[in-house]
Amino acid sequence: MDFLRASATAKLTNAATNLAAILYFTANGAVIWPAALLMAVANLAGAVFGSRLALKHGSTFVRRIFLIVVSLLIARLGWDIVTA
C-alpha cells in the first residue's frame, strides 16, 4: 500500500471513530454545538484542501509534508520537555 492510499485509509478510519464519538457525546449532552460546528467546517475545509493538494502533487508531496509536520511536532515536544 503506497503512502497516499494509507493516508486515505487512515482518514476513513478517523471519520468512523469521530462519528462514534459524536454519537456518544451527543447522547450524554456533552457537546458545545457552536464550537463543534465551527470545528466541523474547518475540518471539512482542510480535508478538501489537503485532498486536492494530494491529488495534484502525488504521493511524494504528501510524504514530504507528513515528515515535515511530524518533525516539527517532535521538535516542539522536545522544546516543551527541555523548557518545562
C-alpha positions as CSV (number, residue, x, y, z in Angstrom):
1,M,0.0,0.0,0.0
2,D,1.5,3.3,-1.0
3,F,1.6,6.3,1.3
4,L,-1.3,8.1,-0.4
5,R,-3.6,5.1,-0.1
6,A,-2.5,4.5,3.5
7,S,-3.3,8.1,4.3
8,A,-6.8,7.8,2.7
9,T,-7.4,4.6,4.8
10,A,-6.4,6.4,7.9
11,K,-8.8,9.3,7.1
12,L,-11.7,6.8,6.7
13,T,-10.9,5.1,10.0
14,N,-10.7,8.5,11.7
15,A,-14.0,9.5,10.3
16,A,-15.6,6.3,11.7
17,T,-14.2,6.9,15.2
18,N,-15.3,10.6,15.0
19,L,-18.8,9.5,14.2
20,A,-18.8,7.1,17.2
21,A,-17.6,10.0,19.5
22,I,-20.3,12.3,18.2
23,L,-23.0,9.8,18.9
24,Y,-21.6,9.1,22.4
25,F,-21.1,12.7,23.5
26,T,-24.4,13.8,21.9
27,A,-26.3,11.1,23.8
28,N,-24.7,12.3,27.0
29,G,-25.4,16.0,26.4
30,A,-21.7,16.9,26.3
31,V,-21.4,18.8,23.0
32,I,-20.9,22.5,22.8
33,W,-22.6,22.9,19.4
34,P,-21.3,26.3,18.3
35,A,-17.7,25.1,18.8
36,A,-18.4,21.7,17.3
37,L,-19.9,23.2,14.2
38,L,-17.1,25.6,13.7
39,M,-14.6,22.8,14.1
40,A,-16.5,20.6,11.7
41,V,-16.5,23.3,9.0
42,A,-12.7,23.9,9.5
43,N,-12.1,20.1,9.4
44,L,-14.1,19.8,6.1
45,A,-12.3,22.7,4.5
46,G,-8.9,21.4,5.5
47,A,-9.8,17.9,4.2
48,V,-10.9,19.3,0.8
49,F,-7.9,21.5,0.5
50,G,-5.5,18.7,1.5
51,S,-7.1,16.2,-0.8
52,R,-6.8,18.5,-3.7
53,L,-3.2,19.1,-2.9
54,A,-2.5,15.4,-2.6
55,L,-4.2,14.6,-5.9
56,K,-2.4,17.4,-7.7
57,H,1.1,16.7,-6.3
58,G,1.0,13.0,-5.6
59,S,2.4,10.6,-3.0
60,T,5.9,12.1,-2.8
61,F,4.5,15.5,-1.9
62,V,2.2,14.0,0.8
63,R,5.1,12.1,2.3
64,R,7.3,15.2,2.4
65,I,4.6,17.3,4.1
66,F,3.9,14.5,6.6
67,L,7.6,14.2,7.5
68,I,7.9,18.0,7.9
69,V,4.9,18.1,10.2
70,V,6.0,15.2,12.3
71,S,9.5,16.6,12.6
72,L,8.1,19.9,13.8
73,L,5.9,18.2,16.3
74,I,8.8,16.2,17.6
75,A,10.9,19.4,17.9
76,R,8.0,21.2,19.7
77,L,7.7,18.3,22.2
78,G,11.4,18.3,22.8
79,W,11.3,22.1,23.4
80,D,8.4,21.7,25.8
81,I,10.3,19.0,27.7
82,V,13.5,21.0,27.9
83,T,11.9,24.2,29.0
84,A,9.4,22.7,31.4
